[in-house]
Amino acid sequence: MSIARVDDLLRAVLLRAGRVLPPPRRKRFARQVRGWHEARCIGRANAVVLSHAKSGRTWLATMLAAYERAAGAPVGVFFSHDNYIRDWSARGAQPWHAGKRLVLLVREPGDVLVSFYHHWQHRMKPGKHWVNDYPYGPLDLWEFTQHPRTGLDNLIAFMNRLAAETAGRDDVLRVRYEDLRRTPQEALEQLIRFVAGSVDPAAVRAAVEYGSFQNMQRLERQNADDPRASSRLKPRDVNNPQSFKVRSGRVGGYREVYTPEQVARIDAQVRAELDPSFGYPLG
């Protein structure tokens, strides 16, 4: 049995054992166990792809897995939302990612919030609400956007913290979702070369084709009736398009979802408070 599999089993056993703890201690313990497990995975990885939820992680992971199959060689990345790992490493003098090759995957904040809202509303399991102190609802999109645990203030703080922690490092690559959408071949080649040192362009082309929006939607529809398929790429309700993991993927789509006044408020806050090196808002 591999070390990774042993870690997975131990994580499951510890989380189950922690259910007997009183609620406050149970939540702290659950977050610590998840953080320990992340730290173990990160230690085995060549690099970490770090992103806020709904910044394109599933799409990128799908393409990297397809690349590994086509190239016949592992890239060796671990994906993190910089969440539980912070609980596990909170006593460290430096950020947990210091000295680790890091890819920062970022996306237009307005688009992140719209996608996060639909994920929270239609896909998120109750346990994730509980362990992350997310609201249980009901909330409309604008209420969600203003909520201290899920909204724009929290997203900007998350991005600014990472910008400050990684400033001046030459072992950090920023990848914007919008650039990955516009020039996927070039952006994916750059990422793989940064992590692995070399890249197979033909395998990248195959990965980009496999990760196309149309193919990922097809895969998710196929997974809907497959009990063996991972829930990561499976709709919660096949009759509700908002419950699909691959929902829209549009760049700048938030401008058509929020009211014009809300868009103006989001853009003004992003312009005033987000580290300008990210280049948001676009347009």
N, C-alpha and C positions, 0 to 999 in steps of 0.2 A: 504494500500500500504506500502511495506517495506521501511525502510530507504535507503537501497541500491538502490532500484528502483527509489526513489525520487532523489538520487544523480545522477543516470544515466540520468534521464530526465533533471535535472538542467544542467548537463554537456552539453547535446545536445543543450539546449536552449541558453546557454552562447556562445558556439562555433558558433552557427548560428548568434547570435547578433553581435559577433565580426567581422563578414564579412564586416561591414560598415567602419571599421577602416582603416587608411592608411597602406600600406603593412608592414613597419617595426613594427609598434605598433600592427598590427593584428597578426603577427607571435609571438611576445612576449606574447600577451594576450592568444593566442591559447595554447602555451606551459604552461603558468601559470594555465589555466583552467584544462588542462590534469594533471598537477602536483597536483592541489588541489584535483582532483578526486582520484588520486592515494593515496594521504595522507589519505583521508576518508576511502578508502578500506583497507589500511594498518592498520589503527586504529582499525578496526573490526577483523583483522586476528590474529591467534595465532602465526604465523611466516610468514616470507617473503622468497620466493625463488628468489634469485638475480642472474642474468646471463647476459652475452652479448648475443645479437641476435644470433641465430643459434647454440646454445650450448646444445640443447636437451630439451628445455622447453616444446614444444608441446607433446613430447613423455612422459615426466615425468607427465605433467598435465593429460594426458589421463590415465596413470596408477593410479594416485592418485584419479581421479574421479571414476575409476572402483573399487578401494579399498573401497572408501566411500560407494558405492552401495552394495558391498559384505559384508562389516562389519556393515552396518547400522548405521554408526556414522561419523560425519564430522572430517576431519583432520584440516581444517581451515587455509589454506595457501593462500597467495596472491603472484602472479608472477610479478616481476618488472625487467625492463632492466636498472634501475638506470639512467633514462634519464630525463623525465619531472619532476619527483619528486625533482630533484636537483634545477630546476628553482624555484619551489615553496618554497623550504626550504633553499635557498642560504644564507639567512641572519643568519641562526642559528650558534651558537658557536661550535656545534658538528655535525658530520654527521647525516643525518636524521634517520639512522637506529640504532643509539646509544640506547642501552637498549631494542632493539627488537630482539627476537630470529630470527636468520638468517641462511639460507642455501645458500652457494655459489656454484652454479652449473657451472663448468668450463669444457673446452674442448680443445684439441690440437689446437693451433692457426691456423695452416695451414688448418685443416679441417673446422674450423669456417669460414675462409675467402672464401673457395670454396663454401660452402653452402650459405653464405651471398651474394656472387656474383650472384648465380643463383636466389636467392630470389629477390635481387635488380633488376635483368634483366627481370625476368619473372612474378613476383608476386606482387611487391610493387606498391601501388597505388600512383598516382601523389601527393596527399596531404601529404603523408609521406615523399616523396622527399623534398617537400617544407618546411615542419615544422622542418625537421632535417638537412636542408642544405646538403642533399645528392646530388651527381652529377646526372644529367639527362642522361648522356651518349652522344654518344656511347663510351664505354670503353671495352677493352679486360680484361681478368682476371688479368694479371700482372699490367696493369694500375690501375685497381680497388684496387689491393693489395698495391700499392704505394700511393694511393690517401689519403690526410690528413684527410678526414672525414670518410673514410670507411676501410682504409688499416691497415697494420700491426703495424705501429707506434701508431695509435689510439687504437688498440686492446691491445697492450702491456701496454700503459698508463692506460687504463681502469682497467686491471687486477692488475697492480702494485698499483694503488690507493686503490683498495679494500683490497689488502693484507696489506697495511699500516694502513688503517682505522680499520681493524678487528684484528690486531696483538694482541695476548695475551688475547683475549676474550674467555670465556668458553661458551658463548651463540651463537657461530658460528660453523656450521658444513660445511666442504668442501666436495662436492661430485663431483668426476670427471666422466664425460660422459663415459669414457673408462671403469671405474670400474663398472658403472651401466650396461654397455653392457656385460661385462665379467661375473659378478655375480649379476644379477638383483634382485634375491630374497634377498640376504644378504644386498645389498646396499639399497634397498627400505625399508626393515625392519628397518635398522639403521636410515634412514631418518624419518620414521613415529614415531619410538620410541623417537627420539630426539624432534620432534614437539609435539606429543600427549602424551608422557609418557608411553604408552603401545601400543602393536601391535597384530593384529590377523594374525598369519602366514598363515592360510588357505585363508583369504581374500587377502593377499599379493600374494599367488600363483595364485589366480584367476585374480588379477590385472596384473601380469606379463604376463600371457597367453593372456589376452585381449589386452595388449599393445605390443604384438609381432609385428615385422616388417611386416609380412605377413598379419596379421589381420588389421593393420592400413592402409596398402595399399588397402586392400579390402574395408574398410570403406570409404576411400577417393574416390575410384571409384564409390561406391554407392552414395556418396554425390554429385557427378558431375551433376546428373540430378535432384537433389532434391532442389527446390527453398527455402525450409525451412531450409536447412542445413547451418551451420555456414561456412563462408568463410575461417575460420582458418584451416579447414581440407577439402579443396575442391580445385581441380586443376583449374588454370586459363584457361588452354587449354588442354582438355582431350587427344588431339593428340600429345602433347609435353611433354614427360616424365620429362623434366627439370622444368616444371611449377608446378609439384606436390609438395605438402608440404612434404610428405614422399617420399623423392627422392632417398637416398642411405643409409645414416646412418652408413657408413663404418668407421672403425677406421684406421687412417693413409692413407686414400684414396687420400689425397692431393699429396702424393708422386708419384702417377700415373697420375696426372692432370697437374701439373707444369712440366717444363723441369728439368732435373737433376741439372742444374746450378741454377735455381730459387729455387729449394728445398734446395740446399746448402746454399743459401743466407738467406732464411727464417729461417732455423735451426740455422745458425750462429747468426742471430740477436736475436732470441728467447733465445738462450743459453747465449748470452752476456747481454741482457737487461731485460728479464723477471725475476721476483722474483723466485729464485730457489725452493722455497717451493712448487710450483705447480708441479714440476717434469717434465716439458716440455723442449725440445722435447723428445718424447718417442723413445725408440730404440737406 
